[in-house]
Amino acid sequence: MSEDPEERERDDLPADGEGQKERTESAESPAGLDEQPVEVKEQNPPARVHSAEVFKGIGILLLLHLLLIFVPLSYFFIGIVQIIYLVPAVTLAFVLKRVGIGQGLLIGGAVTFLLNAACFGVLIFGS
């Protein structure tokens, strides 16, 4: 009558595959309720209007130009100084796949450079 403890443990275990099904079912629904899997629908981001994105880029550049208020002399050379903050901003916009904002930044930078060059030319040559 002296049984080996290992034999008792083997007797308690279910046979091949037997009982494992019960374990997996109980793991799926511990409360014993039949739960329906919840369908997760992927939501697409709202559509972007390209022209609105371009104007956002121009607005962002104008806000960046306002940061130059702390260095007043830089407004005389804003066409060149803007490279310091324009290149990283455009790079970030294109990396984040915000093409419209990147294009707006570039358009605003070009307009700023041309206006600065024209005004500088008028001051120097005084036409």
C-alpha positions in Angstrom: 0.0 0.0 0.0 2.9 2.3 0.0 2.5 4.1 -3.3 5.3 6.1 -4.8 4.4 9.9 -4.6 5.4 10.3 -8.3 2.7 7.7 -9.3 0.0 9.6 -7.4 1.0 12.8 -9.3 0.8 10.9 -12.6 -2.6 9.5 -11.8 -3.9 13.0 -11.1 -2.8 14.3 -14.5 -5.1 13.8 -17.4 -4.2 11.4 -20.3 -2.8 12.7 -23.5 -4.8 15.7 -24.6 -7.6 14.9 -22.1 -8.4 17.8 -19.9 -6.2 20.3 -21.8 -9.3 21.3 -23.8 -11.0 22.1 -20.5 -8.1 24.1 -19.4 -8.0 26.2 -22.5 -11.7 26.8 -22.4 -11.6 27.9 -18.8 -8.7 30.2 -19.6 -10.7 31.9 -22.4 -13.8 32.5 -20.3 -13.0 32.2 -16.6 -16.5 33.2 -15.6 -17.9 30.4 -17.6 -19.8 32.9 -19.9 -19.7 32.5 -23.6 -18.2 35.7 -24.8 -18.3 36.9 -28.4 -15.0 38.3 -29.7 -15.2 42.1 -30.1 -14.5 43.3 -33.6 -12.1 46.2 -33.7 -12.6 48.4 -36.7 -9.7 50.4 -37.9 -10.6 54.0 -38.1 -9.0 56.0 -40.9 -7.7 59.5 -40.0 -9.7 62.3 -41.3 -9.0 63.4 -44.9 -6.6 66.3 -45.1 -7.3 69.2 -47.5 -4.0 69.9 -49.2 -4.6 73.7 -49.7 -5.4 74.0 -46.0 -2.2 72.1 -45.1 -0.2 74.6 -47.3 -1.7 77.5 -45.5 -1.0 75.9 -42.1 2.7 75.6 -43.2 2.8 79.3 -44.1 1.2 80.2 -40.8 3.7 78.1 -38.9 6.5 79.9 -40.7 5.0 83.3 -39.7 5.0 82.1 -36.1 8.6 81.1 -36.4 9.4 84.5 -37.9 7.9 86.0 -34.7 10.6 84.3 -32.7 13.1 86.7 -34.2 11.6 89.4 -32.1 14.2 88.5 -29.5 17.0 89.4 -32.0 15.8 92.6 -33.7 18.8 93.0 -36.0 18.0 89.7 -37.7 15.0 91.1 -39.4 17.3 92.9 -41.8 18.7 89.6 -42.9 15.7 87.4 -42.4 16.0 85.9 -45.8 19.3 84.2 -44.7 18.6 83.8 -41.0 15.4 81.9 -41.6 17.5 78.9 -42.9 18.4 78.2 -39.2 14.9 77.2 -38.4 13.3 76.6 -41.8 15.5 73.6 -42.8 14.7 71.6 -39.7 11.0 72.5 -39.8 10.7 71.4 -43.5 12.7 68.2 -42.8 10.4 67.3 -39.9 7.3 68.0 -41.9 8.4 65.7 -44.8 9.5 63.0 -42.4 6.1 63.0 -40.7 4.6 62.8 -44.2 2.9 66.2 -43.9 3.7 67.2 -47.4 1.3 70.2 -47.5 2.8 71.8 -44.4 6.3 71.2 -45.9 5.3 72.9 -49.1 3.8 75.8 -47.2 7.0 76.3 -45.3 9.0 76.3 -48.5 6.6 78.7 -50.2 6.7 81.1 -47.2 10.5 80.8 -47.0 10.8 81.7 -50.7 8.4 84.7 -50.4 10.3 85.9 -47.3 13.7 85.6 -49.1 12.4 87.4 -52.2 10.8 90.3 -50.2 13.9 90.6 -48.1 16.1 90.7 -51.2 13.9 93.3 -52.9 13.7 95.6 -49.9 17.5 95.3 -49.3 18.1 96.2 -52.9 15.9 99.3 -52.6 17.8 100.4 -49.5 21.2 99.8 -51.0 20.7 101.2 -54.5 17.9 103.7 -53.6 15.8 103.7 -56.8 
